[in-house]
Amino acid sequence: MGYLVPFAIQVISAYLLIFGDIGFDHPGRSGLDFEDALVLFGIYTVSLVVGLSLAVKSKQFKFGALQLSIPLAYLVYVYLPPPHYNSLEYQFLVGKNREEVERIIGNPKGRTTGWEGRNGVKIHNITLHGMTIYLSDNGVVTEAASNSR
């Protein structure tokens, strides 16, 4: 039973690190920023070391393998290719607000958000593999364009 506590901590912290929207210079949608990610990574690392130590000490190698399943699953996730988006299939997003776009596309692997300078104007964008979505200042999609990413 004591083996499950470090594993539960690993699952929760790994989930937040991998799938949580963590902002770099500002909090992401889940309210986490880069410093929070460092703390979560530290918590994950400590719980992994504690869990592996308990498994080795008690010779519960199946539990040790379970502990290592999270980093192995993450490596598989990293090496799988991101989904490819065809901008022609997403033209219906033009005119929709950011919340609707987020609901439709979700938070796919490889997604980045940022600002791009165009004709001296900063334009917010969401960049995906194969497509960039441009938004106006008030958060409405103005264009879904193809990219070579």
Secondary structure, DSSP 8 states (H G I E B T S, - for coil): -TTHHHHHHHHHHHHHHHHS-B-SSS--TTSB-HHHHHHHHHHHHHHHHHHHHHHHHTT-HHHHHHHHHHHHHHHHHHHS------GGGGGGGTT-BHHHHHHHH-S-TT-EEEEEEETTEEEEEEEETTEEEEE-TTSBEEEEEE---
